[in-house]
Amino acid sequence: MLTERQNEILKLIVLEYIKLAHPVSSNLICDTIHCSSATVRSEMATLEEMGLLEKTHTSSGRIPSEKGYRYYVDHLMKAKEITGEDMLKLQTVFQNQNLALSECLTQSLELISDMTSYTSIVLGKKSHENKLKEISVVPIKDSHMIVIVITDQGHVEHKDVELPNISQEEIKKTVSLINDLIVGTPIDEVSSKLEFEIKPIISRYVKEHELIYNTFYNVFRDFTNKNINIVGKDHILEQPEFNSIDKVKDLFSKIDDKHLVDKIESDNQNISIYIGKENKIDNDVTVIQTPYKTESEEGTIAIVGPKRMDYDRVVTLLEYIKENIEEKKEGE
């Protein structure tokens, strides 16, 4: 463990670097803790030897290392109350009774993304945990209709589709076949069942089977892939750590990789912080995440930002969102 003075110096460097993104000099530390420059330089050198600080090539100042951030999070970070300004912004979402839970979640994370300049991610409930309960079709006009998919977990998705020159009778036959043969199937297995079980049968009963089959296949494919919502990805461009085009392209491609992002699903009930190499997205970012669970859905919400992240503020904001989402009732 560190001495009290070393703890104070490390905490100051972390907080100052989070705020300004510039290496922190010994002079700034001297002015704050009222020690001689020689003492501060000696302590900073010790912290560097311990792997908690790093020295950049362009400055005599120090910045926190990955290990330094971890020590700060585990031992020095203090919980703080949400500010009145942040709370007021979020309350406009949670007190809006016209918003569904999913809309509250998305809009609150859009706000957090704007307030912090970090990227927010929502991972909905795994689609294999949702089983098909019913599919129905509502005609709109002409060849347009809405396909509604309902799961046993109460999750409802709908998609506007167009089926030109197809009779309603043909569509009803297809819907009836799907409901008779694959209700109870996990959503992420429905596309496979459509291809290998429904497609061979549908041609016997439906004339325009190819077009109808492709339409319903695409509806379920979109449903399966819709459990990830990424908000504020472009905020990465505001972070000085990502001023290289190649670095930004690389991080964007990782965030757009649904299979990679899906791995950040929370595996415990608390807020978790994964710094640099600890996370499964990128070594240059921190991922702070927490699970959420409501009457009708559950999943993970996460904030992705530079390792120089405002940790205590993000943790406070995530706790506030988790609490309000889980307390909000459907229909409120």
N, C-alpha and C positions, 0 to 999 in steps of 0.2 A: 504493500500500500504506500501511497505517497504521503509526504509530510503535509501539514496544513498549508504551508506557504506554497508548496508545489501544486497542491490542489487548486489554490487560488490563482496561481499563474496560468495553469492549464485551462481553467475555466474562463479566465479573461481572454486568453488567446482564441479559444473556440468561439466565444460569443462575439469577439471583435471581428474575427475572420468571417463568421456567418453574416455579419452586418455589412462589411465593406469589401470582402473578397480580395483583400490585400494582405500580404505577409505582415505579421505584427512585430514591431520593433521592441527592443528592450526599453527604449526611452518611454514608450507609452505605458509599459508595465510599471516602470519606476514612478511615473507620475501618479499612478492609481494606487499602488500598495505602499508607496513611500519607503522604498528600499534603495540602496545604492545600485548604480548601473552594474557594478562588478558582481554584486550578489545576484541580481536578476539574470545576468548573462551566464553565470555559473549554474543557476537552477535550470535555465533553458537548455543549457548543454547537457545537463543530467537527464532532463526529460527527453531530449533527442536521443541520447544513448539508450534510454529505455524503450525507444520506438514509439513514443507518444507524440513527438513533434518531428517535423521535417523542415529542412532548410532548402529554399528554392535557389536556383542558379542566378536569378536576376535581382536578388535582394538579400540583405543580411538578416532580414526578419525571419520568423518561423511561421509555419502553418500546421494545423493539426494533421496527424496521420490517420489512417483508417483505425488503427489501434487507439489513437487518442480520442477520436469521436466515440468509439465504443466505451472507453473508460468514462468519458463525460456522460454518456447516456446512462450507464449503469450506476455511477457513483455520485455525479455532480449535478445532474439535471434536476431541477425542482418543478413540481407540478404548479401550474398557475391557472388562475381563473380566466375564463373567456372574457375578452374585453367587451365593454358595452357596445362599441361600434360593430364588432364581429357578430355579437348576439343579435343586434337589431336587424342586421342584414339577413341572417339565417331565419329569424322569426317570421319575416315576411313570407318565407316559403312554408314553414311548418304550421303557420296559423291560417294558411290559405285552404279553406275547406273544400274548394273546388278541385284540388289536386289529389290524384291517386297516390298511393304510397310510392310506386315506381317513379312517378313524376317528381315527388318530393325529394327522393334520393338523388335523382339526376340533377335537379335544379340546385340542390344544396351543394353538390360537388362541383357544379359549374361555378357557384359563388366562391367556394374554397380555392378553386383553380385560379380565379381572377384575383382573389385577395392575396394569394401567396406566390403566384407566378409559377406554380408547379402543375404537374399533370395528375389528373384524378382518374381512377379506374374503378368500375363496378363489375364484379363477376357475379352474375346471377346463379341461381341454383343449378347444379349440374343437370344437363338434359337427360342423362340416363336415370336420374332420380325422379323425373317426371314421366308418367305413363299416359298414353293417349286415352282420354275419356270419351271424347266425341269430336267429330268434325261436322260442320254444317256450312251451308252456302246460302247467302242472302243476295238475291238479284237486285241490282241497282237500276240500270236501264240498258237497253240494247244488249250489247255483249259484255257489259261490265257487271261484276259481282264481287262480293266480299266473302272470302273463305275464312271461317272462324275455327280455330283449333283450341280445344279445352283439355287441360290435363287433370289428373286425379289430385294434384296439389292445389287446384284452383287457379292455375296460371292460364291466362287467356291471351292469345295472339290473333291478330287478324291481318289479312293482306288483300289489297284491292287487285284483282286480276281481270284479264280480258280473254274471253274465249269466243272469237268471232265465228258466226255460222254454226254454232253448236246448240242443239235444242236443250231446253231445260230438263227434258226427260232423260237425255243421255247423261247429263251432269248428276241428276238424282240417282241414277243407277250406280254411277261411280262412287258417290258418297255413301250409298247403302252398302256397297261391297266393302269399302274401307272400314265402315263402322262394324260390319258383321265379322270381318276377318282379322282386323289388327287392333281393335280396341283392347287396351291393357298392355300394349307393347311399349317399352321405353322409347321416348321420343327419338333418341339418337340411333335407334334400330329400325325406325319406321321406314326410312328411305330404302334400306336394304330389303325389308319385307315387301315394299311396294314393287321393287325391281324383280324379286325372285318368286313372290307369291301372288301379288295382285296383277302384275303385268301379263303373265300368261293367261289369267282368267278373264281379264277385262276385255280382251279382243273377242271373246265369244259373245259378249252381251252388248258391247258398245261399238258403234260404227267408227266414230272419230276417236278411237281409243288412244292413238299415239299422242295427239295434241292434249287431250285431257290428262293422260298419264303424266306427261312432261310438266304440265302446270301444277298438279298436286305434288309431284316429286320436288319441284323447286320451292313450293310453299314449306314443306317439311325441312328441306335443306336449310332454308333461311331461318326457320324456327330454331333448329339445332345450333346454328352459328350465332344466334342473337343474344347469347348469355353474357357477352362482354361489351361494355360500353366505355369508351375512352373519351375523356373530356380534357380540353386544354393542352393538347399535344404540342401546339405551336409555342406554348410558353417556354419550352426548352430553349428556344432561340433567344430568350431574354437573359439566360444565364451565361456569365462570362466563361464558365468552364467549357461551354459548347460553342466556341467561336470558330471552330474548324468545320468546314463544309463536310469533310469526310466523316468527322466524328458525329455530326448531326445526322447525316444520312444513315450511318451505322445504327445509331440509337433509334431513329424513326423506324427503321426496318425491323428492329427487335420489338418495339412497342406495337407495330402492326402485325407481328407474328402471333396469331391467336393461340397457337399451341404453346408458345413460350410464355405469353402473358397468363395463360390459364394455370400455369404452375405456381402463381403467387397466391393461389387459394389458401385461405387461412387454415392452419391445422390446430389452432387452439382457440380458447374463448376470450383471450385478452388482446390488447394492442401489442403488436410485434414490430420491432425495428430491425431491418436488415441493411447493413452498411457495406457498400462496395462488394467485395467478393462473397459476402454472406448472402446476397440476393441472387435470384435466378434470371434477372433481366440484363444487367450490365455492371461491370466493375466500377464504373465512374458515377453511379447513382446510389441513392438510398431509397428503400421502399419501406413505408410505414403503413401497416395494414391492420384491419380488425374484422372479425365476422359480424354479421347482423342477422337477426331472425325476427320475422313478424308473423302475424296470423296466417299469411298466405304465401310467403316466400322467405328465402334465406340466401345468403351468399357472402361475399367479401367485398369490402371497400378498401381502396389503397390510394396512397399519395406517392407519386414518384418525383423526385427532385435530385439536385446535386448532393454530394456528400456534405457539402456546406449548407445543410438544410436547417431551417429554424425549427429544431426538433420539438421543443416544449410547446410552441404555438400549434404545430401540426397535430401533436398528440391531443392537446386540449380541444381542438376543432373536431377531430375524429370522435373523441369521446362524446362531445355534444351532439354530433349527428347521429351516432349510434343510439344514444339514449332517446333522442326525439323520434327517430324512425321506429324504434321498438315500442315506444309508448303510443304512437299514433295508431288509431284504429281505422280499419277499412271503412270508407264512407264518411269519415269525418271531414 
